[in-house]
Amino acid sequence: MKRPLVAIVGRPNVGKSTFFNRVCGKKISIVQDMPGVTRDRIYGDAEWCNFAFSLVDTGGLDFASKDELNKNIKAQAQIAVDLAEVIIFMVDGKEGITNQDYEVADYLRKSGKPIVLAVNKLDNNEVENSYEFYALNLGNPFCISSEHGKGVGDLLDEVISLLKTHVSVDEVEDTLKIAIVGKPNAGKSSLTNRLIGKDRMVVSNVAGTTRDAIDIPFNYDGKEYTLIDTAGMRKKSQIDKETIESYSVLRAIESIRRADVVLFVVDASVGLTEQDQKIASFVNDEGKPSVFIFNKWDLIEKDNHTMREFEKNLEIDFAFMNYIKAIYVSAQTGQRLNQIMPAVLEVYENSGRKISMGVLNEIIGDAMGSNPPPAVGGRRLKIAYSVQTSTHPPKFVFFCNDANLVVKTYERYLENKIRQAFNFEGTPIKLIFRNNYDREV
């Protein structure tokens, strides 16, 4: 069953992201003591007293600002409010009530949704600081400290009681998680908006508009999935260690680790770069199936050989990923976007492929018979048997006379033979060699 949605709304810098991270049980939203850090809607899964729900963190509402970015933030918050069953309106108990709080309260009342008023930053139970918030006419305020967890349980009890939809933790199914990664301004957010069929992400020509790794539930062909749009990953030397961007890159890396499939977006108009190689190498090292998305293909001057030239460059520059599945698209025009989700499902299926021990040993035996391993120090590698021990990614263990006799070129040869026999396109596979007396796999 689908989790009901609870939205956190308020003016900038009242502690919405700190509360979001505490309730979700992990640091999903970036937390920094400055306004405007959260720009998009950020989703997270949460549970309380065996009830499951989704929490959405929104950007701080500033009705006085008329710039384009704030218009986008307000638009994203409005969508969150429209979709939510319950709204948590968060205010700052230390600073006290402000004109902005009154504006947000009037804005939320128009939704007709149940509103829970949370007075945050009362780290020492300063209940008297909450009294003035009765003036907002939103019922009894809940005194909380998101930083220390005080009062959060009582607030969540109220939230659960107001939900129309009650879903137990046991009724929730895990969704396939798809991380979208790449350098800044490669078009990741535009691609996300296209895939989910709405302007979900704040999009700008300025590199770095997306600061967080943002989970976005969406439906494809009748099934639920989760897209994770991430911040652009620049070279370490170009990032100040203490900036928000440094945290964003760490979140992007963590998103790759928790993803089931990675969409690696490359700006085709710029071409492949050293930074692209580094990002792809990390995806490969994490064992994640992936699809290379060459975006902005509409900007390329093409002839009959253009795509083949790109493929040749891939084979050379990304030789360490001899399994690449690539699609050439335009998020702007929609060209070939319909190929992306079928490719995602294909590489995920390939990553889960299981080969029987008998068939695997037949393939390896034929490979060694037609091309014996080279001698090393007068000795030659002998493989007693091989077995696939896991999937996602597929892992193959070879029990041999001496693992030190395995040379890299021959390991690559055996991998290629496995790939020729079975469809592992889009996914890394791992080969492990162990001495025959070491039987633990």
KABEL-V180994 format. One record per residue. PSI is psi in radians with two decimals (* if undefined). Layout:
psi: {PSI;PSI}
//
This chain:
psi: {2.69;2.38;2.45;2.72;2.36;2.20;2.43;2.11;2.59;3.06;3.01;2.54;0.62;-0.04;0.39;-0.77;-0.61;-0.75;-0.79;-0.86;-0.69;-0.80;-0.64;-0.25;0.19;2.80;1.61;-0.89;2.49;2.32;2.13;2.49;1.11;2.55;2.70;0.18;-0.82;2.19;-0.67;3.09;2.23;2.13;2.59;2.62;2.41;2.87;2.62;2.20;0.74;0.17;2.35;2.46;2.86;2.43;2.42;2.17;2.33;2.82;2.68;2.30;2.15;1.67;-0.28;-0.52;2.36;0.13;2.86;-0.68;-0.74;-0.56;-0.72;-0.71;-0.77;-0.69;-0.71;-0.70;-0.67;-0.72;-0.74;-0.76;-0.74;-0.63;-0.36;2.60;-0.57;2.51;2.27;1.98;1.98;2.34;2.92;1.92;-0.42;-0.75;-0.48;3.12;2.46;2.93;-0.60;-0.66;-0.74;-0.72;-0.74;-0.70;-0.79;-0.70;-0.78;-0.59;-0.57;-0.36;-0.45;0.13;2.70;2.34;2.25;2.10;2.05;2.02;1.84;2.94;0.38;1.22;-0.42;0.52;0.72;1.28;-0.60;-0.40;-0.27;-0.25;-0.68;-0.34;-0.12;-0.40;-0.28;-0.18;0.79;0.42;-2.91;2.24;2.52;2.13;2.11;2.84;1.80;-0.58;-0.73;-0.06;0.07;2.31;-0.09;-0.66;-0.77;-0.70;-0.77;-0.59;-0.76;-0.74;-0.84;-0.68;-0.43;-0.21;2.41;-0.64;2.17;2.03;2.15;2.76;-0.62;-0.34;-0.14;2.32;2.45;2.48;2.72;2.25;2.24;1.92;2.37;2.00;2.89;-3.13;2.87;2.51;0.41;-0.20;0.43;-0.79;-0.66;-0.68;-0.72;-0.84;-0.70;-0.74;-0.67;-0.10;0.37;2.83;1.33;-0.64;2.56;2.14;2.32;2.71;-0.18;2.15;2.38;0.22;-0.75;2.12;-0.43;2.90;2.03;2.08;2.25;1.90;2.44;2.84;2.31;2.13;0.67;0.05;2.64;2.41;2.95;2.12;2.44;1.79;2.29;2.84;2.62;2.44;1.79;3.01;2.53;-0.66;-0.32;0.06;2.17;2.24;-0.48;0.11;2.86;-0.63;-0.60;-0.68;-0.63;-0.74;-0.69;-0.69;-0.67;-0.72;-0.77;-0.60;-0.66;-0.72;-0.61;-0.01;2.69;-0.58;2.55;2.25;1.98;1.88;2.22;2.39;1.80;-0.49;-0.37;-0.62;3.12;2.43;3.01;-0.64;-0.64;-0.73;-0.73;-0.73;-0.80;-0.64;-0.68;-0.74;-0.76;-0.80;-0.54;-0.08;0.47;2.32;2.56;2.79;2.19;2.17;1.86;1.74;2.91;0.55;-0.41;-0.31;-0.08;2.31;2.11;2.66;-2.91;-0.22;0.01;-0.86;-0.66;-0.60;-0.72;-0.74;-0.65;-0.75;-0.66;-0.80;-0.58;-0.97;-0.41;0.74;-0.44;-0.18;1.38;0.44;0.25;2.36;2.13;2.52;2.42;1.94;3.03;1.97;-0.44;-0.80;-0.28;0.08;2.16;0.21;-0.45;-0.17;-0.23;-0.93;-0.72;-0.65;-0.69;-0.84;-0.60;-0.85;-0.54;-0.71;-0.73;-0.65;-0.42;0.12;2.36;2.21;2.30;2.66;-0.70;-0.82;-0.73;-0.79;-0.51;-0.76;-0.81;-0.69;-0.77;-0.70;-0.74;-0.52;-0.69;-0.39;1.52;2.64;2.64;2.68;2.45;1.95;0.60;-0.03;2.69;2.46;2.34;2.25;2.08;-0.85;2.91;2.71;2.47;2.19;-0.29;2.99;3.00;1.11;2.85;2.28;2.29;2.25;2.26;2.09;2.12;3.06;-0.60;1.95;-0.37;-0.22;-0.06;2.08;2.67;-0.68;-0.61;-0.61;-0.75;-0.63;-0.79;-0.67;-0.77;-0.65;-0.69;-0.75;-0.61;-0.57;-0.51;2.64;1.73;0.51;2.37;-0.04;2.41;2.65;2.60;2.26;2.21;2.27;2.24;2.61;2.55;-0.48;-0.20;1.65;-0.06;2.26;*}
//
